[in-house]
Amino acid sequence: MIDPTEAEQAAIRSAMKPVAEIMEEIGWQTRLADLSEQQVLTLIEVTATGFQDALREHAAANPTLVPEVPF
C-alpha cells in the first residue's frame, strides 16, 4: 500500500487486535516458517477482514468524506 490515508492507517491499527488473538492461539514464539498453510490463511483472512470492516465502519460514520464511485 502506497501512502495510506488516515482511515487506512487506522484500519491497519484496528486489524492488529484480531491478528493478535490468532497469534495468541498459535503461539507468539512460533516462527512464520513453521506455520501450517491453514494458520497462514487464517492470519491473512483475519487481517483482511479486520481492515475491511474498519474501513466500512469509517465510511458509514463519515459519509461526506468518502468519494462517490464514478460508475
CHARMM-style PDB file with segment names, atoms N, HN, CA, C and O in Angstrom:
ATOM      1  N   MET     1       0.862  -1.164   0.000  1.00  0.00      PROA
ATOM      2  CA  MET     1       0.000   0.000   0.000  1.00  0.00      PROA
ATOM      3  C   MET     1       0.909   1.227   0.000  1.00  0.00      PROA
ATOM      4  O   MET     1       1.788   1.365   0.850  1.00  0.00      PROA
ATOM      5  N   ILE     2       0.687   2.090  -0.941  1.00  0.00      PROA
ATOM      6  HN  ILE     2      -0.028   1.978  -1.631  1.00  0.00      PROA
ATOM      7  CA  ILE     2       1.486   3.308  -1.055  1.00  0.00      PROA
ATOM      8  C   ILE     2       0.703   4.465  -0.471  1.00  0.00      PROA
ATOM      9  O   ILE     2      -0.463   4.667  -0.809  1.00  0.00      PROA
ATOM     10  N   ASP     3       1.340   5.223   0.404  1.00  0.00      PROA
ATOM     11  HN  ASP     3       2.287   5.059   0.679  1.00  0.00      PROA
ATOM     12  CA  ASP     3       0.735   6.396   1.024  1.00  0.00      PROA
ATOM     13  C   ASP     3      -0.687   6.132   1.534  1.00  0.00      PROA
ATOM     14  O   ASP     3      -1.647   6.705   1.018  1.00  0.00      PROA
ATOM     15  N   PRO     4      -0.823   5.269   2.542  1.00  0.00      PROA
ATOM     16  CA  PRO     4      -2.169   5.007   3.060  1.00  0.00      PROA
ATOM     17  C   PRO     4      -2.792   6.265   3.657  1.00  0.00      PROA
ATOM     18  O   PRO     4      -2.108   7.089   4.264  1.00  0.00      PROA
ATOM     19  N   THR     5      -4.091   6.392   3.473  1.00  0.00      PROA
ATOM     20  HN  THR     5      -4.646   5.723   2.979  1.00  0.00      PROA
ATOM     21  CA  THR     5      -4.819   7.520   4.046  1.00  0.00      PROA
ATOM     22  C   THR     5      -4.880   7.341   5.567  1.00  0.00      PROA
ATOM     23  O   THR     5      -4.516   6.294   6.102  1.00  0.00      PROA
ATOM     24  N   GLU     6      -5.347   8.390   6.242  1.00  0.00      PROA
ATOM     25  HN  GLU     6      -5.642   9.241   5.807  1.00  0.00      PROA
ATOM     26  CA  GLU     6      -5.513   8.282   7.697  1.00  0.00      PROA
ATOM     27  C   GLU     6      -6.487   7.163   8.045  1.00  0.00      PROA
ATOM     28  O   GLU     6      -6.280   6.428   9.010  1.00  0.00      PROA
ATOM     29  N   ALA     7      -7.546   7.036   7.256  1.00  0.00      PROA
ATOM     30  HN  ALA     7      -7.714   7.633   6.472  1.00  0.00      PROA
ATOM     31  CA  ALA     7      -8.528   5.975   7.504  1.00  0.00      PROA
ATOM     32  C   ALA     7      -7.902   4.599   7.311  1.00  0.00      PROA
ATOM     33  O   ALA     7      -8.175   3.680   8.083  1.00  0.00      PROA
ATOM     34  N   GLU     8      -7.072   4.452   6.296  1.00  0.00      PROA
ATOM     35  HN  GLU     8      -6.851   5.199   5.668  1.00  0.00      PROA
ATOM     36  CA  GLU     8      -6.404   3.172   6.066  1.00  0.00      PROA
ATOM     37  C   GLU     8      -5.405   2.856   7.180  1.00  0.00      PROA
ATOM     38  O   GLU     8      -5.283   1.708   7.606  1.00  0.00      PROA
ATOM     39  N   GLN     9      -4.701   3.873   7.642  1.00  0.00      PROA
ATOM     40  HN  GLN     9      -4.801   4.806   7.296  1.00  0.00      PROA
ATOM     41  CA  GLN     9      -3.763   3.666   8.755  1.00  0.00      PROA
ATOM     42  C   GLN     9      -4.518   3.234  10.015  1.00  0.00      PROA
ATOM     43  O   GLN     9      -4.073   2.354  10.751  1.00  0.00      PROA
ATOM     44  N   ALA    10      -5.665   3.871  10.246  1.00  0.00      PROA
ATOM     45  HN  ALA    10      -6.027   4.586   9.648  1.00  0.00      PROA
ATOM     46  CA  ALA    10      -6.483   3.496  11.397  1.00  0.00      PROA
ATOM     47  C   ALA    10      -7.024   2.077  11.239  1.00  0.00      PROA
ATOM     48  O   ALA    10      -7.110   1.329  12.212  1.00  0.00      PROA
ATOM     49  N   ALA    11      -7.388   1.713  10.015  1.00  0.00      PROA
ATOM     50  HN  ALA    11      -7.318   2.322   9.225  1.00  0.00      PROA
ATOM     51  CA  ALA    11      -7.896   0.362   9.753  1.00  0.00      PROA
ATOM     52  C   ALA    11      -6.810  -0.679   9.992  1.00  0.00      PROA
ATOM     53  O   ALA    11      -7.093  -1.764  10.500  1.00  0.00      PROA
ATOM     54  N   ILE    12      -5.584  -0.362   9.633  1.00  0.00      PROA
ATOM     55  HN  ILE    12      -5.354   0.519   9.221  1.00  0.00      PROA
ATOM     56  CA  ILE    12      -4.463  -1.275   9.890  1.00  0.00      PROA
ATOM     57  C   ILE    12      -4.315  -1.480  11.397  1.00  0.00      PROA
ATOM     58  O   ILE    12      -4.148  -2.607  11.865  1.00  0.00      PROA
ATOM     59  N   ARG    13      -4.378  -0.384  12.149  1.00  0.00      PROA
ATOM     60  HN  ARG    13      -4.513   0.531  11.769  1.00  0.00      PROA
ATOM     61  CA  ARG    13      -4.270  -0.498  13.608  1.00  0.00      PROA
ATOM     62  C   ARG    13      -5.429  -1.315  14.183  1.00  0.00      PROA
ATOM     63  O   ARG    13      -5.242  -2.090  15.120  1.00  0.00      PROA
ATOM     64  N   SER    14      -6.615  -1.141  13.623  1.00  0.00      PROA
ATOM     65  HN  SER    14      -6.767  -0.511  12.862  1.00  0.00      PROA
ATOM     66  CA  SER    14      -7.787  -1.889  14.099  1.00  0.00      PROA
ATOM     67  C   SER    14      -7.640  -3.388  13.832  1.00  0.00      PROA
ATOM     68  O   SER    14      -8.142  -4.213  14.596  1.00  0.00      PROA
ATOM     69  N   ALA    15      -6.956  -3.729  12.757  1.00  0.00      PROA
ATOM     70  HN  ALA    15      -6.547  -3.059  12.137  1.00  0.00      PROA
ATOM     71  CA  ALA    15      -6.778  -5.146  12.411  1.00  0.00      PROA
ATOM     72  C   ALA    15      -5.782  -5.842  13.335  1.00  0.00      PROA
ATOM     73  O   ALA    15      -5.718  -7.071  13.353  1.00  0.00      PROA
ATOM     74  N   MET    16      -5.014  -5.086  14.093  1.00  0.00      PROA
ATOM     75  HN  MET    16      -5.066  -4.087  14.078  1.00  0.00      PROA
ATOM     76  CA  MET    16      -3.998  -5.696  14.957  1.00  0.00      PROA
ATOM     77  C   MET    16      -4.611  -6.566  16.053  1.00  0.00      PROA
ATOM     78  O   MET    16      -4.047  -7.607  16.391  1.00  0.00      PROA
ATOM     79  N   LYS    17      -5.749  -6.165  16.613  1.00  0.00      PROA
ATOM     80  HN  LYS    17      -6.207  -5.320  16.339  1.00  0.00      PROA
ATOM     81  CA  LYS    17      -6.336  -6.929  17.716  1.00  0.00      PROA
ATOM     82  C   LYS    17      -6.746  -8.332  17.281  1.00  0.00      PROA
ATOM     83  O   LYS    17      -6.363  -9.299  17.940  1.00  0.00      PROA
ATOM     84  N   PRO    18      -7.521  -8.486  16.184  1.00  0.00      PROA
ATOM     85  CA  PRO    18      -7.864  -9.855  15.789  1.00  0.00      PROA
ATOM     86  C   PRO    18      -6.644 -10.678  15.370  1.00  0.00      PROA
ATOM     87  O   PRO    18      -6.618 -11.891  15.580  1.00  0.00      PROA
ATOM     88  N   VAL    19      -5.646 -10.038  14.786  1.00  0.00      PROA
ATOM     89  HN  VAL    19      -5.667  -9.053  14.615  1.00  0.00      PROA
ATOM     90  CA  VAL    19      -4.417 -10.753  14.425  1.00  0.00      PROA
ATOM     91  C   VAL    19      -3.709 -11.222  15.692  1.00  0.00      PROA
ATOM     92  O   VAL    19      -3.219 -12.349  15.753  1.00  0.00      PROA
ATOM     93  N   ALA    20      -3.658 -10.362  16.697  1.00  0.00      PROA
ATOM     94  HN  ALA    20      -4.057  -9.446  16.648  1.00  0.00      PROA
ATOM     95  CA  ALA    20      -3.022 -10.735  17.966  1.00  0.00      PROA
ATOM     96  C   ALA    20      -3.750 -11.902  18.624  1.00  0.00      PROA
ATOM     97  O   ALA    20      -3.116 -12.762  19.235  1.00  0.00      PROA
ATOM     98  N   GLU    21      -5.068 -11.939  18.506  1.00  0.00      PROA
ATOM     99  HN  GLU    21      -5.584 -11.240  18.010  1.00  0.00      PROA
ATOM    100  CA  GLU    21      -5.836 -13.042  19.085  1.00  0.00      PROA
ATOM    101  C   GLU    21      -5.473 -14.368  18.413  1.00  0.00      PROA
ATOM    102  O   GLU    21      -5.343 -15.391  19.086  1.00  0.00      PROA
ATOM    103  N   ILE    22      -5.311 -14.350  17.099  1.00  0.00      PROA
ATOM    104  HN  ILE    22      -5.416 -13.519  16.553  1.00  0.00      PROA
ATOM    105  CA  ILE    22      -4.911 -15.561  16.377  1.00  0.00      PROA
ATOM    106  C   ILE    22      -3.490 -15.958  16.762  1.00  0.00      PROA
ATOM    107  O   ILE    22      -3.200 -17.138  16.964  1.00  0.00      PROA
ATOM    108  N   MET    23      -2.604 -14.966  16.861  1.00  0.00      PROA
ATOM    109  HN  MET    23      -2.839 -14.008  16.697  1.00  0.00      PROA
ATOM    110  CA  MET    23      -1.224 -15.264  17.242  1.00  0.00      PROA
ATOM    111  C   MET    23      -1.163 -15.832  18.666  1.00  0.00      PROA
ATOM    112  O   MET    23      -0.305 -16.662  18.967  1.00  0.00      PROA
ATOM    113  N   GLU    24      -2.057 -15.394  19.525  1.00  0.00      PROA
ATOM    114  HN  GLU    24      -2.755 -14.720  19.281  1.00  0.00      PROA
ATOM    115  CA  GLU    24      -2.116 -15.935  20.878  1.00  0.00      PROA
ATOM    116  C   GLU    24      -2.451 -17.431  20.820  1.00  0.00      PROA
ATOM    117  O   GLU    24      -1.883 -18.233  21.560  1.00  0.00      PROA
ATOM    118  N   GLU    25      -3.385 -17.792  19.926  1.00  0.00      PROA
ATOM    119  HN  GLU    25      -3.846 -17.140  19.324  1.00  0.00      PROA
ATOM    120  CA  GLU    25      -3.749 -19.205  19.760  1.00  0.00      PROA
ATOM    121  C   GLU    25      -2.586 -20.012  19.185  1.00  0.00      PROA
ATOM    122  O   GLU    25      -2.304 -21.122  19.637  1.00  0.00      PROA
ATOM    123  N   ILE    26      -1.917 -19.443  18.188  1.00  0.00      PROA
ATOM    124  HN  ILE    26      -2.146 -18.541  17.821  1.00  0.00      PROA
ATOM    125  CA  ILE    26      -0.810 -20.138  17.524  1.00  0.00      PROA
ATOM    126  C   ILE    26       0.390 -20.244  18.455  1.00  0.00      PROA
ATOM    127  O   ILE    26       1.035 -21.288  18.548  1.00  0.00      PROA
ATOM    128  N   GLY    27       0.674 -19.144  19.138  1.00  0.00      PROA
ATOM    129  HN  GLY    27       0.150 -18.295  19.062  1.00  0.00      PROA
ATOM    130  CA  GLY    27       1.856 -19.075  19.993  1.00  0.00      PROA
ATOM    131  C   GLY    27       2.821 -18.049  19.426  1.00  0.00      PROA
ATOM    132  O   GLY    27       3.290 -18.178  18.296  1.00  0.00      PROA
ATOM    133  N   TRP    28       3.111 -17.036  20.216  1.00  0.00      PROA
ATOM    134  HN  TRP    28       2.730 -16.931  21.135  1.00  0.00      PROA
ATOM    135  CA  TRP    28       3.943 -15.924  19.748  1.00  0.00      PROA
ATOM    136  C   TRP    28       5.361 -16.357  19.398  1.00  0.00      PROA
ATOM    137  O   TRP    28       6.032 -15.692  18.608  1.00  0.00      PROA
ATOM    138  N   GLN    29       5.818 -17.445  19.967  1.00  0.00      PROA
ATOM    139  HN  GLN    29       5.273 -17.985  20.608  1.00  0.00      PROA
ATOM    140  CA  GLN    29       7.187 -17.891  19.709  1.00  0.00      PROA
ATOM    141  C   GLN    29       7.308 -18.714  18.428  1.00  0.00      PROA
ATOM    142  O   GLN    29       8.416 -19.061  18.018  1.00  0.00      PROA
ATOM    143  N   THR    30       6.186 -19.026  17.797  1.00  0.00      PROA
ATOM    144  HN  THR    30       5.286 -18.744  18.129  1.00  0.00      PROA
ATOM    145  CA  THR    30       6.204 -19.820  16.568  1.00  0.00      PROA
ATOM    146  C   THR    30       6.758 -18.999  15.417  1.00  0.00      PROA
ATOM    147  O   THR    30       6.300 -17.888  15.149  1.00  0.00      PROA
ATOM    148  N   ARG    31       7.744 -19.558  14.745  1.00  0.00      PROA
ATOM    149  HN  ARG    31       8.116 -20.460  14.963  1.00  0.00      PROA
ATOM    150  CA  ARG    31       8.311 -18.865  13.581  1.00  0.00      PROA
ATOM    151  C   ARG    31       7.307 -18.909  12.437  1.00  0.00      PROA
ATOM    152  O   ARG    31       6.579 -19.890  12.283  1.00  0.00      PROA
ATOM    153  N   LEU    32       7.268 -17.853  11.638  1.00  0.00      PROA
ATOM    154  HN  LEU    32       7.860 -17.056  11.764  1.00  0.00      PROA
ATOM    155  CA  LEU    32       6.348 -17.818  10.498  1.00  0.00      PROA
ATOM    156  C   LEU    32       6.582 -18.994   9.566  1.00  0.00      PROA
ATOM    157  O   LEU    32       5.630 -19.536   9.003  1.00  0.00      PROA
ATOM    158  N   ALA    33       7.835 -19.394   9.395  1.00  0.00      PROA
ATOM    159  HN  ALA    33       8.608 -18.954   9.852  1.00  0.00      PROA
ATOM    160  CA  ALA    33       8.158 -20.519   8.516  1.00  0.00      PROA
ATOM    161  C   ALA    33       7.589 -21.841   9.042  1.00  0.00      PROA
ATOM    162  O   ALA    33       7.458 -22.805   8.289  1.00  0.00      PROA
ATOM    163  N   ASP    34       7.252 -21.883  10.329  1.00  0.00      PROA
ATOM    164  HN  ASP    34       7.357 -21.099  10.942  1.00  0.00      PROA
ATOM    165  CA  ASP    34       6.719 -23.103  10.928  1.00  0.00      PROA
ATOM    166  C   ASP    34       5.191 -23.154  10.952  1.00  0.00      PROA
ATOM    167  O   ASP    34       4.613 -24.140  11.409  1.00  0.00      PROA
ATOM    168  N   LEU    35       4.541 -22.111  10.468  1.00  0.00      PROA
ATOM    169  HN  LEU    35       5.011 -21.310  10.096  1.00  0.00      PROA
ATOM    170  CA  LEU    35       3.080 -22.100  10.449  1.00  0.00      PROA
ATOM    171  C   LEU    35       2.561 -23.059   9.379  1.00  0.00      PROA
ATOM    172  O   LEU    35       3.172 -23.237   8.325  1.00  0.00      PROA
ATOM    173  N   SER    36       1.427 -23.665   9.679  1.00  0.00      PROA
ATOM    174  HN  SER    36       0.931 -23.520  10.535  1.00  0.00      PROA
ATOM    175  CA  SER    36       0.788 -24.510   8.674  1.00  0.00      PROA
ATOM    176  C   SER    36       0.118 -23.619   7.627  1.00  0.00      PROA
ATOM    177  O   SER    36      -0.068 -22.421   7.840  1.00  0.00      PROA
ATOM    178  N   GLU    37      -0.235 -24.217   6.510  1.00  0.00      PROA
ATOM    179  HN  GLU    37      -0.084 -25.191   6.337  1.00  0.00      PROA
ATOM    180  CA  GLU    37      -0.931 -23.449   5.477  1.00  0.00      PROA
ATOM    181  C   GLU    37      -2.225 -22.863   6.033  1.00  0.00      PROA
ATOM    182  O   GLU    37      -2.550 -21.707   5.762  1.00  0.00      PROA
ATOM    183  N   GLN    38      -2.957 -23.650   6.802  1.00  0.00      PROA
ATOM    184  HN  GLN    38      -2.693 -24.589   7.022  1.00  0.00      PROA
ATOM    185  CA  GLN    38      -4.227 -23.169   7.369  1.00  0.00      PROA
ATOM    186  C   GLN    38      -4.003 -22.001   8.321  1.00  0.00      PROA
ATOM    187  O   GLN    38      -4.801 -21.064   8.335  1.00  0.00      PROA
ATOM    188  N   GLN    39      -2.947 -22.033   9.110  1.00  0.00      PROA
ATOM    189  HN  GLN    39      -2.298 -22.794   9.098  1.00  0.00      PROA
ATOM    190  CA  GLN    39      -2.649 -20.929  10.023  1.00  0.00      PROA
ATOM    191  C   GLN    39      -2.329 -19.653   9.248  1.00  0.00      PROA
ATOM    192  O   GLN    39      -2.769 -18.570   9.632  1.00  0.00      PROA
ATOM    193  N   VAL    40      -1.575 -19.770   8.175  1.00  0.00      PROA
ATOM    194  HN  VAL    40      -1.217 -20.650   7.863  1.00  0.00      PROA
ATOM    195  CA  VAL    40      -1.250 -18.598   7.353  1.00  0.00      PROA
ATOM    196  C   VAL    40      -2.520 -18.045   6.714  1.00  0.00      PROA
ATOM    197  O   VAL    40      -2.744 -16.835   6.706  1.00  0.00      PROA
ATOM    198  N   LEU    41      -3.344 -18.934   6.182  1.00  0.00      PROA
ATOM    199  HN  LEU    41      -3.163 -19.917   6.189  1.00  0.00      PROA
ATOM    200  CA  LEU    41      -4.598 -18.487   5.564  1.00  0.00      PROA
ATOM    201  C   LEU    41      -5.494 -17.797   6.588  1.00  0.00      PROA
ATOM    202  O   LEU    41      -6.138 -16.798   6.269  1.00  0.00      PROA
ATOM    203  N   THR    42      -5.541 -18.312   7.799  1.00  0.00      PROA
ATOM    204  HN  THR    42      -5.017 -19.124   8.057  1.00  0.00      PROA
ATOM    205  CA  THR    42      -6.339 -17.698   8.859  1.00  0.00      PROA
ATOM    206  C   THR    42      -5.808 -16.310   9.195  1.00  0.00      PROA
ATOM    207  O   THR    42      -6.587 -15.369   9.345  1.00  0.00      PROA
ATOM    208  N   LEU    43      -4.494 -16.176   9.314  1.00  0.00      PROA
ATOM    209  HN  LEU    43      -3.861 -16.940   9.192  1.00  0.00      PROA
ATOM    210  CA  LEU    43      -3.906 -14.858   9.588  1.00  0.00      PROA
ATOM    211  C   LEU    43      -4.250 -13.858   8.490  1.00  0.00      PROA
ATOM    212  O   LEU    43      -4.613 -12.718   8.780  1.00  0.00      PROA
ATOM    213  N   ILE    44      -4.139 -14.275   7.238  1.00  0.00      PROA
ATOM    214  HN  ILE    44      -3.844 -15.201   7.002  1.00  0.00      PROA
ATOM    215  CA  ILE    44      -4.442 -13.383   6.117  1.00  0.00      PROA
ATOM    216  C   ILE    44      -5.916 -12.994   6.141  1.00  0.00      PROA
ATOM    217  O   ILE    44      -6.256 -11.822   5.978  1.00  0.00      PROA
ATOM    218  N   GLU    45      -6.784 -13.973   6.342  1.00  0.00      PROA
ATOM    219  HN  GLU    45      -6.508 -14.925   6.475  1.00  0.00      PROA
ATOM    220  CA  GLU    45      -8.219 -13.700   6.356  1.00  0.00      PROA
ATOM    221  C   GLU    45      -8.601 -12.749   7.486  1.00  0.00      PROA
ATOM    222  O   GLU    45      -9.364 -11.806   7.276  1.00  0.00      PROA
ATOM    223  N   VAL    46      -8.076 -12.993   8.673  1.00  0.00      PROA
ATOM    224  HN  VAL    46      -7.457 -13.759   8.844  1.00  0.00      PROA
ATOM    225  CA  VAL    46      -8.387 -12.144   9.827  1.00  0.00      PROA
ATOM    226  C   VAL    46      -7.865 -10.721   9.598  1.00  0.00      PROA
ATOM    227  O   VAL    46      -8.532  -9.745   9.942  1.00  0.00      PROA
ATOM    228  N   THR    47      -6.682 -10.616   9.021  1.00  0.00      PROA
ATOM    229  HN  THR    47      -6.140 -11.409   8.741  1.00  0.00      PROA
ATOM    230  CA  THR    47      -6.102  -9.298   8.743  1.00  0.00      PROA
ATOM    231  C   THR    47      -6.946  -8.533   7.731  1.00  0.00      PROA
ATOM    232  O   THR    47      -7.314  -7.382   7.963  1.00  0.00      PROA
ATOM    233  N   ALA    48      -7.251  -9.179   6.609  1.00  0.00      PROA
ATOM    234  HN  ALA    48      -6.952 -10.115   6.421  1.00  0.00      PROA
ATOM    235  CA  ALA    48      -8.025  -8.512   5.553  1.00  0.00      PROA
ATOM    236  C   ALA    48      -9.426  -8.155   6.032  1.00  0.00      PROA
ATOM    237  O   ALA    48      -9.926  -7.067   5.748  1.00  0.00      PROA
ATOM    238  N   THR    49     -10.055  -9.070   6.755  1.00  0.00      PROA
ATOM    239  HN  THR    49      -9.649  -9.954   6.986  1.00  0.00      PROA
ATOM    240  CA  THR    49     -11.409  -8.808   7.255  1.00  0.00      PROA
ATOM    241  C   THR    49     -11.415  -7.666   8.259  1.00  0.00      PROA
ATOM    242  O   THR    49     -12.289  -6.801   8.206  1.00  0.00      PROA
ATOM    243  N   GLY    50     -10.457  -7.653   9.167  1.00  0.00      PROA
ATOM    244  HN  GLY    50      -9.747  -8.356   9.210  1.00  0.00      PROA
ATOM    245  CA  GLY    50     -10.375  -6.564  10.145  1.00  0.00      PROA
ATOM    246  C   GLY    50     -10.162  -5.225   9.480  1.00  0.00      PROA
ATOM    247  O   GLY    50     -10.766  -4.228   9.874  1.00  0.00      PROA
ATOM    248  N   PHE    51      -9.299  -5.195   8.469  1.00  0.00      PROA
ATOM    249  HN  PHE    51      -8.808  -6.006   8.149  1.00  0.00      PROA
ATOM    250  CA  PHE    51      -9.024  -3.972   7.720  1.00  0.00      PROA
ATOM    251  C   PHE    51     -10.279  -3.489   6.997  1.00  0.00      PROA
ATOM    252  O   PHE    51     -10.641  -2.317   7.095  1.00  0.00      PROA
ATOM    253  N   GLN    52     -10.939  -4.386   6.276  1.00  0.00      PROA
ATOM    254  HN  GLN    52     -10.644  -5.338   6.197  1.00  0.00      PROA
ATOM    255  CA  GLN    52     -12.139  -4.008   5.524  1.00  0.00      PROA
ATOM    256  C   GLN    52     -13.271  -3.577   6.449  1.00  0.00      PROA
ATOM    257  O   GLN    52     -13.968  -2.603   6.163  1.00  0.00      PROA
ATOM    258  N   ASP    53     -13.457  -4.289   7.547  1.00  0.00      PROA
ATOM    259  HN  ASP    53     -12.891  -5.080   7.779  1.00  0.00      PROA
ATOM    260  CA  ASP    53     -14.518  -3.914   8.498  1.00  0.00      PROA
ATOM    261  C   ASP    53     -14.285  -2.512   9.061  1.00  0.00      PROA
ATOM    262  O   ASP    53     -15.222  -1.725   9.194  1.00  0.00      PROA
ATOM    263  N   ALA    54     -13.035  -2.210   9.388  1.00  0.00      PROA
ATOM    264  HN  ALA    54     -12.274  -2.849   9.280  1.00  0.00      PROA
ATOM    265  CA  ALA    54     -12.721  -0.885   9.934  1.00  0.00      PROA
ATOM    266  C   ALA    54     -12.971   0.202   8.894  1.00  0.00      PROA
ATOM    267  O   ALA    54     -13.482   1.270   9.233  1.00  0.00      PROA
ATOM    268  N   LEU    55     -12.621  -0.052   7.637  1.00  0.00      PROA
ATOM    269  HN  LEU    55     -12.206  -0.919   7.362  1.00  0.00      PROA
ATOM    270  CA  LEU    55     -12.874   0.941   6.591  1.00  0.00      PROA
ATOM    271  C   LEU    55     -14.372   1.131   6.361  1.00  0.00      PROA
ATOM    272  O   LEU    55     -14.828   2.253   6.140  1.00  0.00      PROA
ATOM    273  N   ARG    56     -15.140   0.038   6.413  1.00  0.00      PROA
ATOM    274  HN  ARG    56     -14.770  -0.873   6.593  1.00  0.00      PROA
ATOM    275  CA  ARG    56     -16.597   0.153   6.254  1.00  0.00      PROA
ATOM    276  C   ARG    56     -17.200   0.979   7.382  1.00  0.00      PROA
ATOM    277  O   ARG    56     -18.059   1.828   7.146  1.00  0.00      PROA
ATOM    278  N   GLU    57     -16.746   0.728   8.612  1.00  0.00      PROA
ATOM    279  HN  GLU    57     -16.047   0.038   8.804  1.00  0.00      PROA
ATOM    280  CA  GLU    57     -17.246   1.493   9.758  1.00  0.00      PROA
ATOM    281  C   GLU    57     -16.896   2.973   9.613  1.00  0.00      PROA
ATOM    282  O   GLU    57     -17.714   3.842   9.915  1.00  0.00      PROA
ATOM    283  N   HSD    58     -15.688   3.251   9.152  1.00  0.00      PROA
ATOM    284  HN  HSD    58     -15.024   2.545   8.907  1.00  0.00      PROA
ATOM    285  CA  HSD    58     -15.270   4.638   8.944  1.00  0.00      PROA
ATOM    286  C   HSD    58     -16.142   5.304   7.880  1.00  0.00      PROA
ATOM    287  O   HSD    58     -16.579   6.441   8.056  1.00  0.00      PROA
ATOM    288  N   ALA    59     -16.395   4.600   6.782  1.00  0.00      PROA
ATOM    289  HN  ALA    59     -16.040   3.676   6.639  1.00  0.00      PROA
ATOM    290  CA  ALA    59     -17.210   5.152   5.700  1.00  0.00      PROA
ATOM    291  C   ALA    59     -18.647   5.412   6.168  1.00  0.00      PROA
ATOM    292  O   ALA    59     -19.246   6.426   5.809  1.00  0.00      PROA
ATOM    293  N   ALA    60     -19.190   4.499   6.962  1.00  0.00      PROA
ATOM    294  HN  ALA    60     -18.703   3.675   7.253  1.00  0.00      PROA
ATOM    295  CA  ALA    60     -20.553   4.671   7.463  1.00  0.00      PROA
ATOM    296  C   ALA    60     -20.646   5.854   8.426  1.00  0.00      PROA
ATOM    297  O   ALA    60     -21.650   6.566   8.455  1.00  0.00      PROA
ATOM    298  N   ALA    61     -19.591   6.053   9.208  1.00  0.00      PROA
ATOM    299  HN  ALA    61     -18.776   5.475   9.184  1.00  0.00      PROA
ATOM    300  CA  ALA    61     -19.587   7.143  10.192  1.00  0.00      PROA
ATOM    301  C   ALA    61     -19.247   8.491   9.564  1.00  0.00      PROA
ATOM    302  O   ALA    61     -19.529   9.540  10.143  1.00  0.00      PROA
ATOM    303  N   ASN    62     -18.643   8.461   8.383  1.00  0.00      PROA
ATOM    304  HN  ASN    62     -18.414   7.609   7.912  1.00  0.00      PROA
ATOM    305  CA  ASN    62     -18.197   9.695   7.723  1.00  0.00      PROA
ATOM    306  C   ASN    62     -18.590   9.697   6.252  1.00  0.00      PROA
ATOM    307  O   ASN    62     -17.714   9.723   5.387  1.00  0.00      PROA
ATOM    308  N   PRO    63     -19.896   9.668   5.945  1.00  0.00      PROA
ATOM    309  CA  PRO    63     -20.312   9.543   4.545  1.00  0.00      PROA
ATOM    310  C   PRO    63     -19.867  10.707   3.656  1.00  0.00      PROA
ATOM    311  O   PRO    63     -19.715  10.530   2.447  1.00  0.00      PROA
ATOM    312  N   THR    64     -19.660  11.865   4.221  1.00  0.00      PROA
ATOM    313  HN  THR    64     -19.783  12.009   5.203  1.00  0.00      PROA
ATOM    314  CA  THR    64     -19.246  13.009   3.391  1.00  0.00      PROA
ATOM    315  C   THR    64     -17.773  12.959   3.031  1.00  0.00      PROA
ATOM    316  O   THR    64     -17.330  13.655   2.118  1.00  0.00      PROA
ATOM    317  N   LEU    65     -17.002  12.127   3.754  1.00  0.00      PROA
ATOM    318  HN  LEU    65     -17.362  11.561   4.496  1.00  0.00      PROA
ATOM    319  CA  LEU    65     -15.568  12.022   3.472  1.00  0.00      PROA
ATOM    320  C   LEU    65     -15.249  10.957   2.429  1.00  0.00      PROA
ATOM    321  O   LEU    65     -14.134  10.908   1.910  1.00  0.00      PROA
ATOM    322  N   VAL    66     -16.210  10.118   2.125  1.00  0.00      PROA
ATOM    323  HN  VAL    66     -17.116  10.158   2.547  1.00  0.00      PROA
ATOM    324  CA  VAL    66     -15.985   9.032   1.177  1.00  0.00      PROA
ATOM    325  C   VAL    66     -16.371   9.513  -0.215  1.00  0.00      PROA
ATOM    326  O   VAL    66     -17.523   9.886  -0.437  1.00  0.00      PROA
ATOM    327  N   PRO    67     -15.425   9.511  -1.164  1.00  0.00      PROA
ATOM    328  CA  PRO    67     -15.759   9.972  -2.507  1.00  0.00      PROA
ATOM    329  C   PRO    67     -16.749   9.036  -3.191  1.00  0.00      PROA
ATOM    330  O   PRO    67     -16.727   7.822  -2.987  1.00  0.00      PROA
ATOM    331  N   GLU    68     -17.610   9.626  -4.000  1.00  0.00      PROA
ATOM    332  HN  GLU    68     -17.628  10.612  -4.166  1.00  0.00      PROA
ATOM    333  CA  GLU    68     -18.598   8.843  -4.738  1.00  0.00      PROA
ATOM    334  C   GLU    68     -17.906   8.060  -5.835  1.00  0.00      PROA
ATOM    335  O   GLU    68     -17.012   8.569  -6.512  1.00  0.00      PROA
ATOM    336  N   VAL    69     -18.329   6.807  -6.005  1.00  0.00      PROA
ATOM    337  HN  VAL    69     -19.055   6.393  -5.455  1.00  0.00      PROA
ATOM    338  CA  VAL    69     -17.775   5.976  -7.070  1.00  0.00      PROA
ATOM    339  C   VAL    69     -18.358   6.456  -8.380  1.00  0.00      PROA
ATOM    340  O   VAL    69     -19.575   6.605  -8.489  1.00  0.00      PROA
ATOM    341  N   PRO    70     -17.509   6.707  -9.397  1.00  0.00      PROA
ATOM    342  CA  PRO    70     -17.986   7.315 -10.656  1.00  0.00      PROA
ATOM    343  C   PRO    70     -18.672   6.361 -11.612  1.00  0.00      PROA
ATOM    344  O   PRO    70     -18.904   6.738 -12.761  1.00  0.00      PROA
ATOM    345  N   PHE    71     -19.006   5.164 -11.212  1.00  0.00      PROA
ATOM    346  HN  PHE    71     -18.817   4.857 -10.279  1.00  0.00      PROA
ATOM    347  CA  PHE    71     -19.683   4.236 -12.137  1.00  0.00      PROA
ATOM    348  C   PHE    71     -20.777   3.481 -11.438  1.00  0.00      PROA
ATOM    349  OT1 PHE    71     -21.452   2.658 -12.057  1.00  0.00      PROA
TER     350      PHE     71
END
